[in-house]
Amino acid sequence: MTTPKKLYVKTYGCQMNVYDSERMAEALGASGYVTTDTPEAADMILLNTCHIREKAAEKVYSELGRLKGLKSANPDLKIGVAGCVAQAEGAEILRRQPLVDLVVGPQSYHRLPEMEAKARSGEKALDTDFPEEDKFDRLGGRRKAPRGPTAFLTVQEGCDKFCAFCVVPYTRGAEVSRPASRILDEARDLVDRGVREITLLGQNVNAYHGDGPDGTWGLARLIRELAKIDGLDRLRYTTSHPNDMEDDLIAAHGDCPELMPYLHLPVQSGSDRILKAMNRKHTADQYLRLIERIRAARPDILLSGDFIVGFPGETAEDFEATMALVRAVGYGQCYSFKYSPRPGTPAAERDQLAEDVKSDRLARLQALLNAQQEAAQQAMVGRSVGVLFEKPGRMPGQLVGKSDHLQAVHVEAPEEWLGRIARVEITAAAPNSLAGRLAG
């Protein structure tokens, strides 16, 4: 019997990269690979990279430098770079780091088995095309192994918005939506293997417009059809753009019980002047009116967002407009960052703010966001919430799961509750988690 080769995948960045890493492992499974948790045991190491964060490419080169010792100890070890840094850097990675054997972009990883074979023969393999064929068609069905109770499912890729700060349209390509029938089939398969909650993924997920059996489906129609799958108890989606929050999607938050009361809806700034400079194509007031409509449909919804401070040209007044918007919305959690230039994007060519100004503004914004998150956490105490238990906790006899509102909850509960949803009475709150006891 042939000993299986071992694959180690290190995933950076967003939830879609987590999904992509799973599919890469499945693709290479056809070439005899099984996954391992340690790079030292691997016959192939894949770095599935993200280009969103500051100095993303340099961090990848640093990580590759740390792998030199493993390559020296095992010359047969193959090293690959995948994802958005691979797409952006391409052949430059092979030039700067000769230890790399293959480079594959996010739209081409269905070709990994052929690329791996080429690398095994001693050749370098590079594929950063945007191929005409659908990679999901080429990948085929998911492997049938049992899995945990939550899963990601990509329904849409790419972005046509071209925000001035963002590399996604250049690394992920134009917006493409998967056919509804294939998404439904993949969801049914996940449920058959133990999944109870699915998060639908897209760079701009609420721009989903996929082919359905009776015409084009939007995200709301897709969600309603997914909700009919027996055993699929929870649905979520991320990440969204305010301009694509259509009426039927807002309505689904109010009348589809499987759609959880949590929404990540980035706005980036509260200043109309900066929003225009960012090419967001909406105003702060339009965002606030949208939030009112969403809350009218689902009053208990927990809102999350993204903010960039120190965008080129941002004044003190612009920053105060962002603070005012945050106070007006009242977020349950948020992500916030200092602006950092991304090569090839329009904003990278503009005059940059001083680093100390950006740092001061970020600290002030995060203090406000942290206070709002703490208030949202404390407001849960005394409430009864649904919790899907995902894994054992740190303490003996403890289980950890996510509430309806995507808050981490730890509870003393027997292990047979793993993979199930229980009503939990929240008894205490911390900044990033809740404690509770089984209700009833």
C-alpha angles and dihedrals in degrees: 000000000000115000108238118243116241126235126198117194121190111196125204129189133352135028090256089063089054089054092045091051090055091051092047090053090050092049091052090045085075087061092054101268128142122187125255130193096222130061091213090067095046132112088192131026120198122191107201100199139202125213099194102087127074117282090001095160094049090051089055092050089050091052091049089052089056090056094059092092093055091049091049091050092046113027090182091063111114120212124198136183118210137170134043099331087053089052093048099042101033114160091006088077091057090048097048097039112034090182089074113098102185140018120195131177125223094259095050106048092108083076093060096108091058091044092049091052090051091050091049089055090057100259127121115246123210127174121160097146126133094230123206093228119084108251090210090059090052094046093056125192127349120260113263101235117131115258143183125288097263131059143171120232122190112221101161136024136191132024135245096189098090097202107196094242100044134095097189097099088053098045101034100030132217123343112282126176124204118234112268094234092059092048091050091049092050091047092051090050091051091050091049087057095052105276116144100170128045126189112204112220136207138141083239100010099173089059085070112138107162133170112268130184091261101035136294117345125207123210093268093056090047091051093049092051093046089051089063092065108110111241096020100115103168138037132185134166137204149216111022138178120219092230092061098052096115124192095253091052091051089048091051089062088062103040107028107079093191091062104088122231095251129099131180105204113166120209100168096201142020094215118095090207092055093041088057091047088050090052091235093146095216137080131235090250092052089053092049092049089050091053089052091054093048092050091047088057095044113014095185095052116134112222128212130183149171127244133188119199126193096032110170109283096015110149129197088261091053090051092049088053088057091051089050092052091050090052091049095051102039104211126212092210137350146182119227133181144175111250113258124180120255112206112247096023121113095240092056090070095055129092110278129225121243114272094235090055091052092047093050093050093047091052092051093047093047091050089057094044092048091052090052092048091050090050091050090050093049091048089064094063110110093018127115113230138173114252126192106208111222108169146351116283129234093264125066112266092016127125127194128208145144127270123226085267093053094253118145111247128188121199138170101247139142117268093246087076090070109118093017135101120237135177109251129191109219112229104171141013134213126181094267106018145032131224124213149151131239109272120237 
